[in-house]
Amino acid sequence: MTHKIPVSTLVVIHTPALEVLLLERADHPGFWQSVTGSQEPGESLRETAIREVAEETGLAAGLYELSDWSLSNVFEIYPVWRARFAPGVTHNTEHVFGLLVPQALPVRVAPREHLAAEWLPWRQAAERVFSWSNRKAILMLPERRSPP
C-alpha cells in the first residue's frame, strides 16, 4: 500500500460574484468541501491543484485564473482518514489556491469521491463546509476578489 503524502491543496473555486462550488463527500454524506487532495510524488503544489480540480469536477483549471494564496494550514488528520497515511502521521499541511471561473459552471463529480456539487453564495458556502480551514479560506474571498 502506498501512503498518502501529508501535504495537500485546497482549491476554492469561485465566480466573480463570489459564488463558491462545494462538493459533498461520498465517504461522509453531509460533509461539504471545496476541491482538496494530497500531493503526489514529484508534483508541484500548482500541479496538485490542477489535477485535483480535473479529477473532482472535470474542469480544466488551466483555462481559468488559478492563484496561489500563499497560505497554508496545518491540521490534525481526522482519525477516520489516518489509515491512508504512514503510521504515526497525524497532521497534514494544506496549501490554499483560488480558481476564478467566469460563472457557475456545470461540473462532473467523481462518484467514488463525491455525491453532489452545488454553487452557493460565499457566506452560505462558508457555513456549510465541515473544515475550519475551508471555512477560513472561503471567508477570505471578498478581500481576494472584489465583487463585480
SVG drawing of the C-alpha trace seen along z (x, -y; Angstrom):
<svg xmlns="http://www.w3.org/2000/svg" viewBox="-26 -45 36 47">
<polyline fill="none" stroke="black" stroke-width="0.4" points="0.0,0.0 1.3,-3.4 0.7,-6.0 -0.6,-9.5 1.8,-12.4 0.6,-14.6 0.7,-17.7 -2.4,-18.8 -4.1,-21.6 -7.4,-23.2 -8.9,-24.9 -11.7,-27.4 -13.5,-27.5 -15.5,-30.7 -17.1,-33.2 -16.6,-37.0 -19.9,-37.3 -18.3,-35.1 -20.4,-32.0 -18.5,-29.0 -18.5,-25.5 -18.9,-22.9 -18.8,-19.1 -20.4,-16.6 -18.1,-13.7 -19.2,-10.2 -17.5,-8.6 -19.2,-11.1 -22.6,-12.3 -23.4,-15.7 -19.7,-16.7 -19.3,-19.5 -16.0,-20.9 -14.1,-22.7 -11.8,-20.7 -9.0,-19.2 -6.4,-16.4 -3.0,-15.1 0.2,-15.9 1.6,-13.0 5.4,-12.3 7.2,-14.8 4.2,-17.2 4.4,-20.9 1.6,-22.3 0.2,-24.0 0.2,-20.7 -1.6,-19.0 -4.3,-21.8 -4.8,-21.4 -5.0,-17.6 -7.4,-17.6 -9.8,-20.1 -9.8,-17.9 -10.4,-14.7 -13.1,-16.1 -15.0,-18.4 -14.0,-17.7 -12.9,-21.4 -9.6,-22.3 -8.1,-24.7 -5.5,-25.8 -8.3,-27.6 -9.1,-29.9 -7.3,-32.1 -5.6,-29.8 -3.9,-31.7 -1.7,-30.5 -2.9,-32.4 0.5,-31.8 -1.5,-30.5 -1.0,-27.1 -2.8,-25.5 -1.6,-22.6 -4.3,-20.5 -4.8,-17.1 -5.9,-14.4 -9.3,-13.1 -8.8,-9.6 -11.2,-8.0 -8.7,-9.0 -5.4,-8.4 -5.0,-4.8 -4.3,-6.4 -1.1,-7.9 2.1,-6.3 2.0,-5.0 2.5,-7.9 1.4,-10.6 -1.2,-12.7 -1.0,-16.1 -1.3,-17.5 -0.1,-20.8 -2.8,-22.2 -1.9,-24.9 -4.7,-27.2 -5.5,-28.2 -8.3,-30.1 -9.8,-29.3 -11.8,-32.1 -14.3,-30.9 -16.5,-33.2 -19.8,-31.9 -21.2,-28.9 -20.2,-26.1 -21.6,-22.5 -19.3,-20.0 -18.8,-16.3 -18.2,-14.8 -16.1,-11.7 -18.7,-9.3 -16.2,-7.4 -15.3,-10.7 -18.4,-12.9 -22.2,-12.6 -23.2,-16.1 -21.9,-19.5 -23.6,-22.9 -22.8,-26.5 -23.6,-28.8 -23.1,-32.4 -19.8,-32.7 -21.3,-33.2 -23.6,-30.2 -20.7,-28.1 -18.6,-29.1 -21.4,-28.0 -21.8,-24.6 -18.3,-23.3 -17.1,-21.0 -13.5,-22.0 -12.3,-25.1 -9.5,-25.7 -12.0,-25.6 -14.3,-28.0 -11.4,-30.4 -10.4,-30.3 -14.0,-31.0 -14.3,-33.9 -11.2,-35.4 -12.8,-35.6 -14.0,-39.2 -10.5,-40.5 -9.1,-38.2 -11.6,-39.2 -13.8,-42.3 -17.4,-41.6 -18.4,-42.9"/>
</svg>
